[in-house]
Amino acid sequence: MTSSARQTILSRLRERTSQPASQPPDFRVMNTRRWSLEDGIERFIAQQASVHGDVQRVHEPDLATAVLSRLHQAGAHRVLIAPSQGLRDALVTRAQNIDFQGYDQKVEAWQSELFHQTDAAITSCHAGLADTGSLVVIPSPEEPRLMTLAPPLHIAILPVSRLFSSWYQLITEEDWTGPMPTNTLLISGPSKTADIEQTLVYGAHGPKALTVFLVDGI
């Protein structure tokens, strides 16, 4: 860089006026995206349906029956479910022809079995988002991420009390300004891709079907 060019650059930097102070973010538009419980449920169901997701609203006493009906409809014989899942005992007692197993080993030890011989997985949900019809799932050692990705049918249990209007409402009401989960999943319908000729295809890279049981009473 020549001396004159250097001087020109330095002169321009000195002549620059100070930048205006940045304005605090305005989240008023997010606060207006609030629905009543029933309107939120209606929107959640519609948004899931728009991406081929299936939502069934049930009361807690009827949950086991509804889940078994869905498993039988899918022809499921081997199902993943966490040992701590409150629904597990009722399912095991009432469906002895289905093999209910926990995810209790490293994927390397049973990768083929997980991907080729497991028909469904039942998981809990941290929350649901009405505006996008999304599930918020926080994986754990008992319910790792692959439970929502590998089996062809994903059954999600979502209490009605955990339905929020939006992601913004969830993170503000639960104060996510502190330590956050290391892996939070947002799931909207079964897997899909538009990689090939920009044509949307469902069930390409993960579950071919998603059924959400929206449960009153838990």
C-alpha positions as CSV (number, residue, x, y, z in Angstrom):
1,M,0.0,0.0,0.0
2,T,1.4,3.4,-1.0
3,S,1.8,6.2,1.5
4,S,-0.8,8.3,-0.2
5,A,-3.4,5.5,-0.3
6,R,-2.7,4.8,3.4
7,Q,-3.3,8.5,4.3
8,T,-6.5,8.6,2.2
9,I,-7.9,5.6,4.2
10,L,-6.9,7.0,7.5
11,S,-8.4,10.4,6.6
12,R,-11.7,8.8,5.7
13,L,-11.8,6.8,9.0
14,R,-11.2,10.0,11.0
15,E,-13.9,11.8,9.1
16,R,-16.5,9.2,9.7
17,T,-19.4,10.4,11.9
18,S,-20.3,8.3,14.9
19,Q,-23.0,5.7,14.3
20,P,-26.3,6.0,16.0
21,A,-26.9,3.8,19.0
22,S,-28.6,0.6,18.2
23,Q,-32.2,0.3,19.2
24,P,-33.4,-2.4,21.5
25,P,-35.3,-5.2,19.7
26,D,-39.0,-4.7,19.4
27,F,-40.9,-7.9,20.0
28,R,-44.4,-6.5,20.1
29,V,-45.3,-8.3,16.9
30,M,-44.4,-11.6,18.6
31,N,-46.5,-10.8,21.7
32,T,-49.6,-10.3,19.5
33,R,-49.4,-13.9,18.2
34,R,-51.3,-15.3,21.1
35,W,-54.4,-17.6,20.9
36,S,-56.8,-18.9,23.4
37,L,-56.4,-22.5,24.4
38,E,-59.1,-23.8,22.1
39,D,-58.0,-21.6,19.2
40,G,-54.4,-22.7,19.7
41,I,-55.4,-26.3,19.6
42,E,-57.4,-25.8,16.4
43,R,-54.4,-24.0,14.8
44,F,-51.9,-26.7,16.0
45,I,-54.0,-29.5,14.5
46,A,-54.4,-27.6,11.2
47,Q,-50.8,-26.8,10.9
48,Q,-49.8,-30.4,11.5
49,A,-52.3,-31.6,9.0
50,S,-50.9,-29.2,6.4
51,V,-47.6,-31.2,6.6
52,H,-49.1,-34.6,6.8
53,G,-49.0,-34.8,10.6
54,D,-51.8,-36.6,12.5
55,V,-53.1,-35.1,15.8
56,Q,-55.6,-36.9,18.0
57,R,-57.0,-35.2,21.1
58,V,-57.8,-37.7,23.9
59,H,-58.5,-37.7,27.6
60,E,-55.8,-39.3,29.8
61,P,-57.9,-42.4,30.7
62,D,-58.3,-43.2,27.0
63,L,-54.7,-42.6,26.0
64,A,-53.4,-46.2,26.2
65,T,-56.4,-47.4,24.2
66,A,-55.8,-44.8,21.5
67,V,-52.0,-45.5,21.3
68,L,-52.6,-49.2,21.0
69,S,-55.1,-48.6,18.3
70,R,-52.6,-46.6,16.3
71,L,-49.9,-49.2,16.8
72,H,-52.2,-52.0,15.6
73,Q,-53.2,-49.9,12.6
74,A,-49.6,-49.5,11.7
75,G,-48.9,-53.2,12.2
76,A,-46.2,-52.5,14.8
77,H,-44.5,-55.4,16.5
78,R,-41.5,-53.8,18.0
79,V,-41.8,-50.4,19.7
80,L,-39.3,-48.2,21.5
81,I,-40.6,-46.5,24.7
82,A,-38.6,-45.2,27.7
83,P,-38.9,-47.2,30.9
84,S,-40.0,-44.1,32.8
85,Q,-42.8,-43.3,30.3
86,G,-46.0,-43.4,32.4
87,L,-47.9,-45.1,29.6
88,R,-45.5,-48.0,29.3
89,D,-47.0,-50.3,32.0
90,A,-50.5,-50.0,30.6
91,L,-49.3,-50.8,27.1
92,V,-47.2,-53.8,28.1
93,T,-50.1,-55.3,30.1
94,R,-52.6,-54.8,27.3
95,A,-50.6,-55.7,24.3
96,Q,-48.5,-58.8,24.9
97,N,-48.1,-59.4,21.2
98,I,-46.0,-56.2,20.9
99,D,-42.4,-56.1,22.0
100,F,-41.9,-52.8,24.0
101,Q,-38.2,-52.0,24.5
102,G,-36.2,-49.2,25.9
103,Y,-33.3,-47.5,24.2
104,D,-30.6,-48.8,26.5
105,Q,-27.5,-49.3,24.4
106,K,-25.2,-47.4,22.1
107,V,-26.4,-47.2,18.5
108,E,-23.2,-49.0,17.3
109,A,-24.3,-52.1,19.1
110,W,-27.7,-52.4,17.5
111,Q,-27.8,-50.1,14.5
112,S,-29.3,-52.6,12.1
113,E,-32.0,-53.7,14.6
114,L,-32.9,-50.0,15.3
115,F,-33.2,-49.0,11.7
116,H,-34.6,-52.2,10.1
117,Q,-36.5,-54.0,12.8
118,T,-38.1,-51.3,14.9
119,D,-41.6,-50.3,13.8
120,A,-42.4,-47.3,16.0
121,A,-41.2,-45.1,18.9
122,I,-43.2,-43.4,21.6
123,T,-41.7,-40.2,23.0
124,S,-42.7,-37.4,25.3
125,C,-42.7,-33.7,24.3
126,H,-41.4,-30.7,26.1
127,A,-44.0,-28.4,24.4
128,G,-46.1,-27.8,21.3
129,L,-46.2,-24.5,19.3
130,A,-49.6,-23.5,17.9
131,D,-48.4,-21.0,15.3
132,T,-46.3,-23.5,13.4
133,G,-47.8,-26.8,14.5
134,S,-44.3,-27.8,15.8
135,L,-43.3,-30.2,18.6
136,V,-40.5,-29.2,20.9
137,V,-38.6,-32.3,21.9
138,I,-35.6,-32.2,24.3
139,P,-33.7,-35.5,23.9
140,S,-32.5,-37.4,27.0
141,P,-30.5,-40.6,27.7
142,E,-33.8,-42.5,27.9
143,E,-35.3,-40.8,24.8
144,P,-32.3,-39.9,22.5
145,R,-32.6,-38.1,19.3
146,L,-32.6,-41.3,17.2
147,M,-35.9,-42.3,18.7
148,T,-37.6,-39.5,16.7
149,L,-35.6,-40.2,13.5
150,A,-35.1,-43.9,13.0
151,P,-38.5,-45.8,13.3
152,P,-41.0,-45.3,10.5
153,L,-43.7,-44.3,13.0
154,H,-43.2,-41.6,15.6
155,I,-45.9,-41.3,18.3
156,A,-45.6,-38.2,20.4
157,I,-47.4,-37.6,23.7
158,L,-48.2,-33.9,24.3
159,P,-50.2,-32.6,27.2
160,V,-52.7,-29.9,26.3
161,S,-51.2,-27.9,29.2
162,R,-47.9,-27.8,27.3
163,L,-49.3,-26.1,24.2
164,F,-47.9,-22.6,23.7
165,S,-48.9,-20.0,21.1
166,S,-45.3,-19.6,19.7
167,W,-41.6,-20.3,20.2
168,Y,-41.3,-16.7,21.6
169,Q,-44.0,-17.4,24.3
170,L,-42.3,-20.6,25.3
171,I,-38.8,-19.2,25.7
172,T,-39.9,-16.1,27.5
173,E,-42.3,-17.7,29.9
174,E,-39.7,-20.4,30.8
175,D,-36.9,-17.8,30.8
176,W,-34.5,-19.5,28.4
177,T,-31.9,-16.7,29.0
178,G,-30.0,-19.0,31.2
179,P,-28.4,-22.4,30.4
180,M,-30.3,-24.0,27.5
181,P,-30.6,-27.6,26.4
182,T,-27.7,-28.8,24.2
183,N,-30.0,-30.3,21.7
184,T,-33.6,-29.1,21.2
185,L,-35.6,-30.5,18.3
186,L,-38.5,-28.8,16.5
187,I,-40.6,-31.4,14.7
188,S,-43.3,-30.4,12.2
189,G,-44.9,-33.4,10.7
190,P,-43.1,-36.5,9.3
191,S,-39.8,-36.3,7.6
192,K,-39.7,-34.5,4.2
193,T,-37.3,-33.3,1.6
194,A,-37.4,-31.3,-1.6
195,D,-33.8,-32.1,-2.7
196,I,-34.9,-33.8,-5.9
197,E,-36.2,-31.3,-8.5
198,Q,-37.6,-29.2,-5.7
199,T,-40.5,-31.6,-5.3
200,L,-41.6,-32.1,-1.7
201,V,-41.5,-35.8,-0.7
202,Y,-42.6,-37.1,2.7
203,G,-40.9,-39.9,4.7
204,A,-37.6,-39.7,2.8
205,H,-35.0,-39.5,5.6
206,G,-36.9,-40.4,8.8
207,P,-40.3,-41.3,10.1
208,K,-42.9,-41.8,7.4
209,A,-45.7,-41.0,9.8
210,L,-46.1,-38.8,12.9
211,T,-49.1,-39.1,15.2
212,V,-49.4,-36.6,18.1
213,F,-51.7,-37.5,21.0
214,L,-52.8,-34.2,22.5
215,V,-53.8,-35.2,26.0
216,D,-56.2,-33.6,28.4
217,G,-55.7,-34.3,32.0
218,I,-51.9,-34.7,32.4
